[in-house]
Amino acid sequence: MTQPTQRQLRGPQGIGPVVEGEAIVSRQGFNARYDLDRVKGVFSRPDHDHFGASPTGKIYVFSTPKGGIATSWALLDLRTRDLAPLGLVC
């Protein structure tokens, strides 16, 4: 089994508090409304590279946002049920 690589990501300040945690990285774009099962908090699109995994409490690093404003309310919905990622890096 491959050992996880530890790296520190730095960039311009985003919105919200500073966070530290495990990151999951995807080469795919992301839309919380269509890529996540908001009831279970897992990636639900079968062709997603993290299908079945959960970004809950992790920093999710992805290549590009997809879709529109629906991701905002989907993330808020996840947050109200403690299923949201710790942070998002695009």
Biopython code that builds the backbone (N, CA, C, O; Angstrom):
import numpy as np
from Bio.PDB.StructureBuilder import StructureBuilder

atoms = [
    (1, "MET", "N", (0.837, -1.175, 0.000)),
    (1, "MET", "CA", (0.000, 0.000, 0.000)),
    (1, "MET", "C", (0.889, 1.249, 0.000)),
    (1, "MET", "O", (1.900, 1.292, 0.701)),
    (2, "THR", "N", (0.521, 2.238, -0.767)),
    (2, "THR", "CA", (1.285, 3.471, -0.877)),
    (2, "THR", "C", (1.053, 4.354, 0.340)),
    (2, "THR", "O", (-0.082, 4.541, 0.777)),
    (3, "GLN", "N", (2.131, 4.891, 0.876)),
    (3, "GLN", "CA", (2.032, 5.811, 2.004)),
    (3, "GLN", "C", (1.566, 7.180, 1.501)),
    (3, "GLN", "O", (1.976, 7.608, 0.422)),
    (4, "PRO", "N", (0.711, 7.876, 2.271)),
    (4, "PRO", "CA", (0.278, 9.202, 1.846)),
    (4, "PRO", "C", (1.452, 10.178, 1.814)),
    (4, "PRO", "O", (2.361, 10.097, 2.640)),
    (5, "THR", "N", (1.421, 11.083, 0.870)),
    (5, "THR", "CA", (2.440, 12.119, 0.755)),
    (5, "THR", "C", (2.004, 13.328, 1.555)),
    (5, "THR", "O", (0.850, 13.749, 1.469)),
    (6, "GLN", "N", (2.907, 13.885, 2.324)),
    (6, "GLN", "CA", (2.580, 15.085, 3.081)),
    (6, "GLN", "C", (3.148, 16.288, 2.357)),
    (6, "GLN", "O", (4.339, 16.343, 2.051)),
    (7, "ARG", "N", (2.285, 17.245, 2.089)),
    (7, "ARG", "CA", (2.672, 18.492, 1.437)),
    (7, "ARG", "C", (1.915, 19.633, 2.086)),
    (7, "ARG", "O", (0.837, 19.452, 2.652)),
    (8, "GLN", "N", (2.493, 20.783, 1.991)),
    (8, "GLN", "CA", (1.834, 21.968, 2.521)),
    (8, "GLN", "C", (1.461, 22.842, 1.336)),
    (8, "GLN", "O", (2.315, 23.199, 0.524)),
    (9, "LEU", "N", (0.195, 23.182, 1.240)),
    (9, "LEU", "CA", (-0.283, 24.047, 0.164)),
    (9, "LEU", "C", (-0.351, 25.475, 0.684)),
    (9, "LEU", "O", (-0.836, 25.725, 1.788)),
    (10, "ARG", "N", (0.133, 26.391, -0.110)),
    (10, "ARG", "CA", (0.063, 27.807, 0.256)),
    (10, "ARG", "C", (-0.484, 28.571, -0.929)),
    (10, "ARG", "O", (-0.222, 28.229, -2.082)),
    (11, "GLY", "N", (-1.232, 29.592, -0.638)),
    (11, "GLY", "CA", (-1.784, 30.420, -1.700)),
    (11, "GLY", "C", (-2.363, 31.673, -1.099)),
    (11, "GLY", "O", (-2.219, 31.920, 0.098)),
    (12, "PRO", "N", (-3.019, 32.466, -1.923)),
    (12, "PRO", "CA", (-3.630, 33.685, -1.401)),
    (12, "PRO", "C", (-4.708, 33.335, -0.377)),
    (12, "PRO", "O", (-5.315, 32.266, -0.429)),
    (13, "GLN", "N", (-4.925, 34.251, 0.541)),
    (13, "GLN", "CA", (-5.925, 34.021, 1.580)),
    (13, "GLN", "C", (-7.298, 33.876, 0.964)),
    (13, "GLN", "O", (-7.695, 34.650, 0.094)),
    (14, "GLY", "N", (-7.998, 32.894, 1.422)),
    (14, "GLY", "CA", (-9.365, 32.673, 0.969)),
    (14, "GLY", "C", (-10.348, 33.265, 1.956)),
    (14, "GLY", "O", (-10.034, 34.218, 2.670)),
    (15, "ILE", "N", (-11.521, 32.702, 1.991)),
    (15, "ILE", "CA", (-12.577, 33.159, 2.891)),
    (15, "ILE", "C", (-12.740, 32.123, 3.987)),
    (15, "ILE", "O", (-12.759, 30.924, 3.711)),
    (16, "GLY", "N", (-12.857, 32.574, 5.220)),
    (16, "GLY", "CA", (-13.047, 31.661, 6.342)),
    (16, "GLY", "C", (-11.782, 31.510, 7.156)),
    (16, "GLY", "O", (-10.756, 32.122, 6.862)),
    (17, "PRO", "N", (-11.871, 30.692, 8.175)),
    (17, "PRO", "CA", (-10.723, 30.521, 9.066)),
    (17, "PRO", "C", (-9.621, 29.675, 8.426)),
    (17, "PRO", "O", (-9.859, 28.939, 7.468)),
    (18, "VAL", "N", (-8.419, 29.797, 8.971)),
    (18, "VAL", "CA", (-7.308, 28.936, 8.559)),
    (18, "VAL", "C", (-7.616, 27.530, 9.049)),
    (18, "VAL", "O", (-8.043, 27.344, 10.188)),
    (19, "VAL", "N", (-7.399, 26.540, 8.189)),
    (19, "VAL", "CA", (-7.654, 25.147, 8.566)),
    (19, "VAL", "C", (-6.441, 24.291, 8.245)),
    (19, "VAL", "O", (-5.653, 24.612, 7.355)),
    (20, "GLU", "N", (-6.304, 23.213, 8.975)),
    (20, "GLU", "CA", (-5.305, 22.196, 8.695)),
    (20, "GLU", "C", (-6.011, 20.863, 8.720)),
    (20, "GLU", "O", (-6.889, 20.631, 9.551)),
    (21, "GLY", "N", (-5.632, 19.990, 7.816)),
    (21, "GLY", "CA", (-6.251, 18.679, 7.807)),
    (21, "GLY", "C", (-5.811, 17.859, 6.629)),
    (21, "GLY", "O", (-5.014, 18.302, 5.802)),
    (22, "GLU", "N", (-6.338, 16.660, 6.560)),
    (22, "GLU", "CA", (-6.055, 15.759, 5.453)),
    (22, "GLU", "C", (-6.698, 16.320, 4.189)),
    (22, "GLU", "O", (-7.820, 16.825, 4.220)),
    (23, "ALA", "N", (-5.974, 16.224, 3.081)),
    (23, "ALA", "CA", (-6.510, 16.679, 1.802)),
    (23, "ALA", "C", (-6.801, 15.482, 0.905)),
    (23, "ALA", "O", (-6.080, 14.485, 0.916)),
    (24, "ILE", "N", (-7.860, 15.602, 0.140)),
    (24, "ILE", "CA", (-8.103, 14.650, -0.937)),
    (24, "ILE", "C", (-8.044, 15.451, -2.228)),
    (24, "ILE", "O", (-8.600, 16.547, -2.308)),
    (25, "VAL", "N", (-7.380, 14.915, -3.227)),
    (25, "VAL", "CA", (-7.101, 15.644, -4.460)),
    (25, "VAL", "C", (-7.777, 14.964, -5.633)),
    (25, "VAL", "O", (-7.729, 13.743, -5.777)),
    (26, "SER", "N", (-8.409, 15.777, -6.469)),
    (26, "SER", "CA", (-9.078, 15.265, -7.655)),
    (26, "SER", "C", (-8.629, 16.060, -8.871)),
    (26, "SER", "O", (-8.389, 17.264, -8.778)),
    (27, "ARG", "N", (-8.516, 15.395, -10.000)),
    (27, "ARG", "CA", (-8.218, 16.085, -11.259)),
    (27, "ARG", "C", (-9.499, 16.550, -11.935)),
    (27, "ARG", "O", (-9.454, 17.224, -12.964)),
    (28, "GLN", "N", (-10.631, 16.194, -11.362)),
    (28, "GLN", "CA", (-11.917, 16.527, -11.962)),
    (28, "GLN", "C", (-12.457, 17.838, -11.397)),
    (28, "GLN", "O", (-12.020, 18.310, -10.348)),
    (29, "GLY", "N", (-13.403, 18.406, -12.107)),
    (29, "GLY", "CA", (-14.121, 19.570, -11.606)),
    (29, "GLY", "C", (-15.054, 19.150, -10.483)),
    (29, "GLY", "O", (-15.204, 17.960, -10.206)),
    (30, "PHE", "N", (-15.681, 20.128, -9.836)),
    (30, "PHE", "CA", (-16.525, 19.807, -8.678)),
    (30, "PHE", "C", (-17.785, 20.653, -8.663)),
    (30, "PHE", "O", (-17.745, 21.860, -8.897)),
    (31, "ASN", "N", (-18.898, 20.003, -8.384)),
    (31, "ASN", "CA", (-20.182, 20.638, -8.142)),
    (31, "ASN", "C", (-20.838, 19.870, -7.003)),
    (31, "ASN", "O", (-21.185, 18.700, -7.162)),
    (32, "ALA", "N", (-21.010, 20.518, -5.858)),
    (32, "ALA", "CA", (-21.560, 19.842, -4.678)),
    (32, "ALA", "C", (-22.966, 19.305, -4.917)),
    (32, "ALA", "O", (-23.350, 18.292, -4.332)),
    (33, "ARG", "N", (-23.724, 19.963, -5.758)),
    (33, "ARG", "CA", (-25.093, 19.510, -6.001)),
    (33, "ARG", "C", (-25.133, 18.198, -6.773)),
    (33, "ARG", "O", (-25.950, 17.327, -6.476)),
    (34, "TYR", "N", (-24.260, 18.055, -7.756)),
    (34, "TYR", "CA", (-24.335, 16.891, -8.626)),
    (34, "TYR", "C", (-23.297, 15.809, -8.333)),
    (34, "TYR", "O", (-23.481, 14.661, -8.737)),
    (35, "ASP", "N", (-22.224, 16.150, -7.647)),
    (35, "ASP", "CA", (-21.173, 15.165, -7.384)),
    (35, "ASP", "C", (-21.305, 14.482, -6.027)),
    (35, "ASP", "O", (-20.713, 13.425, -5.808)),
    (36, "LEU", "N", (-22.074, 15.072, -5.114)),
    (36, "LEU", "CA", (-22.185, 14.527, -3.756)),
    (36, "LEU", "C", (-23.600, 14.072, -3.447)),
    (36, "LEU", "O", (-24.571, 14.694, -3.880)),
    (37, "ASP", "N", (-23.712, 12.993, -2.702)),
    (37, "ASP", "CA", (-24.983, 12.582, -2.103)),
    (37, "ASP", "C", (-25.087, 13.381, -0.812)),
    (37, "ASP", "O", (-24.366, 13.103, 0.146)),
    (38, "ARG", "N", (-25.967, 14.360, -0.774)),
    (38, "ARG", "CA", (-26.035, 15.268, 0.371)),
    (38, "ARG", "C", (-26.643, 14.625, 1.607)),
    (38, "ARG", "O", (-26.553, 15.204, 2.690)),
    (39, "VAL", "N", (-27.250, 13.470, 1.492)),
    (39, "VAL", "CA", (-27.778, 12.764, 2.658)),
    (39, "VAL", "C", (-26.670, 11.944, 3.325)),
    (39, "VAL", "O", (-26.556, 11.919, 4.551)),
    (40, "LYS", "N", (-25.864, 11.282, 2.511)),
    (40, "LYS", "CA", (-24.795, 10.426, 3.041)),
    (40, "LYS", "C", (-23.447, 11.142, 3.143)),
    (40, "LYS", "O", (-22.572, 10.707, 3.892)),
    (41, "GLY", "N", (-23.272, 12.241, 2.395)),
    (41, "GLY", "CA", (-22.020, 12.980, 2.418)),
    (41, "GLY", "C", (-20.887, 12.283, 1.689)),
    (41, "GLY", "O", (-19.730, 12.406, 2.090)),
    (42, "VAL", "N", (-21.198, 11.549, 0.618)),
    (42, "VAL", "CA", (-20.175, 10.854, -0.160)),
    (42, "VAL", "C", (-20.289, 11.249, -1.635)),
    (42, "VAL", "O", (-21.337, 11.706, -2.092)),
    (43, "PHE", "N", (-19.190, 11.062, -2.365)),
    (43, "PHE", "CA", (-19.227, 11.300, -3.807)),
    (43, "PHE", "C", (-20.114, 10.238, -4.440)),
    (43, "PHE", "O", (-19.887, 9.041, -4.266)),
    (44, "SER", "N", (-21.121, 10.685, -5.173)),
    (44, "SER", "CA", (-22.131, 9.754, -5.673)),
    (44, "SER", "C", (-22.127, 9.590, -7.192)),
    (44, "SER", "O", (-22.819, 8.714, -7.711)),
    (45, "ARG", "N", (-21.378, 10.397, -7.902)),
    (45, "ARG", "CA", (-21.319, 10.245, -9.358)),
    (45, "ARG", "C", (-20.376, 9.091, -9.678)),
    (45, "ARG", "O", (-19.192, 9.163, -9.351)),
    (46, "PRO", "N", (-20.875, 8.024, -10.314)),
    (46, "PRO", "CA", (-20.080, 6.806, -10.523)),
    (46, "PRO", "C", (-18.744, 7.024, -11.233)),
    (46, "PRO", "O", (-17.795, 6.287, -10.964)),
    (47, "ASP", "N", (-18.635, 8.000, -12.124)),
    (47, "ASP", "CA", (-17.366, 8.199, -12.826)),
    (47, "ASP", "C", (-16.437, 9.197, -12.119)),
    (47, "ASP", "O", (-15.422, 9.607, -12.683)),
    (48, "HIS", "N", (-16.782, 9.582, -10.899)),
    (48, "HIS", "CA", (-15.919, 10.477, -10.121)),
    (48, "HIS", "C", (-14.741, 9.680, -9.559)),
    (48, "HIS", "O", (-14.906, 8.529, -9.154)),
    (49, "ASP", "N", (-13.560, 10.286, -9.533)),
    (49, "ASP", "CA", (-12.384, 9.552, -9.065)),
    (49, "ASP", "C", (-12.396, 9.252, -7.566)),
    (49, "ASP", "O", (-11.552, 8.498, -7.082)),
    (50, "HIS", "N", (-13.328, 9.827, -6.838)),
    (50, "HIS", "CA", (-13.474, 9.520, -5.407)),
    (50, "HIS", "C", (-14.849, 8.927, -5.091)),
    (50, "HIS", "O", (-15.339, 9.044, -3.968)),
    (51, "PHE", "N", (-15.465, 8.290, -6.090)),
    (51, "PHE", "CA", (-16.795, 7.690, -5.910)),
    (51, "PHE", "C", (-16.847, 6.845, -4.635)),
    (51, "PHE", "O", (-16.001, 5.979, -4.412)),
    (52, "GLY", "N", (-17.844, 7.112, -3.813)),
    (52, "GLY", "CA", (-18.045, 6.355, -2.577)),
    (52, "GLY", "C", (-17.278, 6.893, -1.379)),
    (52, "GLY", "O", (-17.579, 6.529, -0.242)),
    (53, "ALA", "N", (-16.297, 7.750, -1.612)),
    (53, "ALA", "CA", (-15.508, 8.331, -0.509)),
    (53, "ALA", "C", (-16.204, 9.589, 0.011)),
    (53, "ALA", "O", (-17.064, 10.159, -0.660)),
    (54, "SER", "N", (-15.827, 10.004, 1.192)),
    (54, "SER", "CA", (-16.424, 11.190, 1.800)),
    (54, "SER", "C", (-15.392, 12.307, 1.949)),
    (54, "SER", "O", (-14.278, 12.059, 2.410)),
    (55, "PRO", "N", (-15.753, 13.541, 1.564)),
    (55, "PRO", "CA", (-14.881, 14.687, 1.799)),
    (55, "PRO", "C", (-15.130, 15.331, 3.158)),
    (55, "PRO", "O", (-14.521, 16.352, 3.479)),
    (56, "THR", "N", (-16.009, 14.751, 3.952)),
    (56, "THR", "CA", (-16.371, 15.316, 5.247)),
    (56, "THR", "C", (-15.146, 15.486, 6.131)),
    (56, "THR", "O", (-14.399, 14.536, 6.366)),
    (57, "GLY", "N", (-14.947, 16.709, 6.621)),
    (57, "GLY", "CA", (-13.842, 16.991, 7.525)),
    (57, "GLY", "C", (-12.474, 16.988, 6.869)),
    (57, "GLY", "O", (-11.457, 16.993, 7.564)),
    (58, "LYS", "N", (-12.430, 16.981, 5.533)),
    (58, "LYS", "CA", (-11.166, 16.983, 4.795)),
    (58, "LYS", "C", (-11.102, 18.231, 3.922)),
    (58, "LYS", "O", (-12.117, 18.877, 3.663)),
    (59, "ILE", "N", (-9.906, 18.555, 3.477)),
    (59, "ILE", "CA", (-9.734, 19.659, 2.537)),
    (59, "ILE", "C", (-9.793, 19.053, 1.145)),
    (59, "ILE", "O", (-8.985, 18.195, 0.791)),
    (60, "TYR", "N", (-10.750, 19.507, 0.371)),
    (60, "TYR", "CA", (-10.950, 18.938, -0.967)),
    (60, "TYR", "C", (-10.292, 19.854, -1.991)),
    (60, "TYR", "O", (-10.667, 21.018, -2.132)),
    (61, "VAL", "N", (-9.303, 19.312, -2.708)),
    (61, "VAL", "CA", (-8.555, 20.046, -3.727)),
    (61, "VAL", "C", (-9.012, 19.528, -5.084)),
    (61, "VAL", "O", (-8.949, 18.327, -5.346)),
    (62, "PHE", "N", (-9.473, 20.434, -5.950)),
    (62, "PHE", "CA", (-10.005, 20.021, -7.244)),
    (62, "PHE", "C", (-9.593, 21.012, -8.326)),
    (62, "PHE", "O", (-9.152, 22.123, -8.033)),
    (63, "SER", "N", (-9.743, 20.595, -9.576)),
    (63, "SER", "CA", (-9.204, 21.371, -10.687)),
    (63, "SER", "C", (-10.017, 22.604, -11.058)),
    (63, "SER", "O", (-9.443, 23.646, -11.373)),
    (64, "THR", "N", (-11.315, 22.505, -11.027)),
    (64, "THR", "CA", (-12.150, 23.618, -11.475)),
    (64, "THR", "C", (-13.566, 23.479, -10.917)),
    (64, "THR", "O", (-14.051, 22.359, -10.752)),
    (65, "PRO", "N", (-14.232, 24.590, -10.625)),
    (65, "PRO", "CA", (-15.630, 24.483, -10.214)),
    (65, "PRO", "C", (-16.508, 24.178, -11.429)),
    (65, "PRO", "O", (-16.170, 24.530, -12.559)),
    (66, "LYS", "N", (-17.642, 23.517, -11.174)),
    (66, "LYS", "CA", (-18.611, 23.224, -12.228)),
    (66, "LYS", "C", (-19.965, 23.754, -11.778)),
    (66, "LYS", "O", (-20.269, 23.794, -10.586)),
    (67, "GLY", "N", (-20.757, 24.153, -12.736)),
    (67, "GLY", "CA", (-22.118, 24.554, -12.417)),
    (67, "GLY", "C", (-22.220, 25.974, -11.914)),
    (67, "GLY", "O", (-21.345, 26.805, -12.157)),
    (68, "GLY", "N", (-23.304, 26.236, -11.208)),
    (68, "GLY", "CA", (-23.576, 27.595, -10.762)),
    (68, "GLY", "C", (-23.792, 27.690, -9.272)),
    (68, "GLY", "O", (-23.108, 27.040, -8.482)),
    (69, "ILE", "N", (-24.743, 28.501, -8.904)),
    (69, "ILE", "CA", (-24.979, 28.833, -7.506)),
    (69, "ILE", "C", (-25.505, 27.658, -6.680)),
    (69, "ILE", "O", (-25.464, 27.709, -5.451)),
    (70, "ALA", "N", (-25.989, 26.621, -7.322)),
    (70, "ALA", "CA", (-26.539, 25.474, -6.585)),
    (70, "ALA", "C", (-25.503, 24.835, -5.668)),
    (70, "ALA", "O", (-25.868, 24.268, -4.638)),
    (71, "THR", "N", (-24.219, 24.913, -6.016)),
    (71, "THR", "CA", (-23.176, 24.373, -5.140)),
    (71, "THR", "C", (-23.201, 25.073, -3.789)),
    (71, "THR", "O", (-22.949, 24.441, -2.763)),
    (72, "SER", "N", (-23.501, 26.364, -3.774)),
    (72, "SER", "CA", (-23.532, 27.122, -2.515)),
    (72, "SER", "C", (-24.550, 26.554, -1.542)),
    (72, "SER", "O", (-24.227, 26.279, -0.387)),
    (73, "TRP", "N", (-25.771, 26.380, -2.007)),
    (73, "TRP", "CA", (-26.783, 25.866, -1.075)),
    (73, "TRP", "C", (-26.564, 24.400, -0.757)),
    (73, "TRP", "O", (-26.927, 23.943, 0.327)),
    (74, "ALA", "N", (-25.969, 23.649, -1.692)),
    (74, "ALA", "CA", (-25.670, 22.243, -1.402)),
    (74, "ALA", "C", (-24.613, 22.144, -0.296)),
    (74, "ALA", "O", (-24.734, 21.310, 0.601)),
    (75, "LEU", "N", (-23.575, 22.994, -0.356)),
    (75, "LEU", "CA", (-22.552, 23.002, 0.694)),
    (75, "LEU", "C", (-23.137, 23.456, 2.031)),
    (75, "LEU", "O", (-22.793, 22.906, 3.077)),
    (76, "LEU", "N", (-24.012, 24.451, 2.002)),
    (76, "LEU", "CA", (-24.668, 24.890, 3.237)),
    (76, "LEU", "C", (-25.507, 23.764, 3.824)),
    (76, "LEU", "O", (-25.509, 23.557, 5.038)),
    (77, "ASP", "N", (-26.213, 23.039, 2.974)),
    (77, "ASP", "CA", (-27.006, 21.895, 3.422)),
    (77, "ASP", "C", (-26.115, 20.847, 4.089)),
    (77, "ASP", "O", (-26.455, 20.320, 5.148)),
    (78, "LEU", "N", (-24.969, 20.548, 3.465)),
    (78, "LEU", "CA", (-24.023, 19.593, 4.058)),
    (78, "LEU", "C", (-23.497, 20.100, 5.397)),
    (78, "LEU", "O", (-23.360, 19.333, 6.350)),
    (79, "ARG", "N", (-23.208, 21.383, 5.460)),
    (79, "ARG", "CA", (-22.660, 21.962, 6.699)),
    (79, "ARG", "C", (-23.658, 21.884, 7.852)),
    (79, "ARG", "O", (-23.266, 21.630, 8.991)),
    (80, "THR", "N", (-24.914, 22.096, 7.575)),
    (80, "THR", "CA", (-25.921, 22.055, 8.646)),
    (80, "THR", "C", (-26.054, 20.658, 9.249)),
    (80, "THR", "O", (-26.571, 20.501, 10.355)),
    (81, "ARG", "N", (-25.584, 19.641, 8.513)),
    (81, "ARG", "CA", (-25.646, 18.264, 9.002)),
    (81, "ARG", "C", (-24.257, 17.698, 9.302)),
    (81, "ARG", "O", (-24.087, 16.482, 9.399)),
    (82, "ASP", "N", (-23.253, 18.592, 9.448)),
    (82, "ASP", "CA", (-21.874, 18.189, 9.763)),
    (82, "ASP", "C", (-21.293, 17.209, 8.744)),
    (82, "ASP", "O", (-20.562, 16.291, 9.115)),
    (83, "LEU", "N", (-21.612, 17.397, 7.469)),
    (83, "LEU", "CA", (-21.109, 16.540, 6.400)),
    (83, "LEU", "C", (-20.254, 17.297, 5.383)),
    (83, "LEU", "O", (-19.874, 16.735, 4.356)),
    (84, "ALA", "N", (-19.951, 18.555, 5.657)),
    (84, "ALA", "CA", (-19.226, 19.396, 4.683)),
    (84, "ALA", "C", (-17.722, 19.143, 4.745)),
    (84, "ALA", "O", (-17.193, 18.695, 5.762)),
    (85, "PRO", "N", (-17.038, 19.443, 3.623)),
    (85, "PRO", "CA", (-15.576, 19.420, 3.658)),
    (85, "PRO", "C", (-15.071, 20.495, 4.630)),
    (85, "PRO", "O", (-15.759, 21.481, 4.891)),
    (86, "LEU", "N", (-13.884, 20.293, 5.149)),
    (86, "LEU", "CA", (-13.241, 21.261, 6.019)),
    (86, "LEU", "C", (-12.877, 22.520, 5.250)),
    (86, "LEU", "O", (-12.940, 23.629, 5.781)),
    (87, "GLY", "N", (-12.493, 22.331, 3.986)),
    (87, "GLY", "CA", (-12.132, 23.450, 3.121)),
    (87, "GLY", "C", (-12.126, 23.019, 1.682)),
    (87, "GLY", "O", (-12.076, 21.825, 1.386)),
    (88, "LEU", "N", (-12.177, 23.982, 0.775)),
    (88, "LEU", "CA", (-12.143, 23.730, -0.652)),
    (88, "LEU", "C", (-10.997, 24.535, -1.251)),
    (88, "LEU", "O", (-10.842, 25.721, -0.960)),
    (89, "VAL", "N", (-10.195, 23.881, -2.091)),
    (89, "VAL", "CA", (-9.122, 24.562, -2.813)),
    (89, "VAL", "C", (-9.295, 24.251, -4.283)),
    (89, "VAL", "O", (-9.278, 23.092, -4.697)),
    (90, "CYS", "N", (-9.461, 25.299, -5.062)),
    (90, "CYS", "CA", (-9.675, 25.138, -6.498)),
    (90, "CYS", "C", (-8.473, 25.697, -7.228)),
    (90, "CYS", "O", (-8.431, 25.670, -8.458)),
]
sb = StructureBuilder()
sb.init_structure("model")
sb.init_model(0)
sb.init_chain("A")
sb.init_seg("    ")
for serial, (resi, resn, name, xyz) in enumerate(atoms, 1):
    if name == "N":
        sb.init_residue(resn, " ", resi, " ")
    sb.init_atom(name, np.array(xyz, "f"), 0.0, 1.0, " ", f" {name:<3s}", serial, name[0])
structure = sb.get_structure()
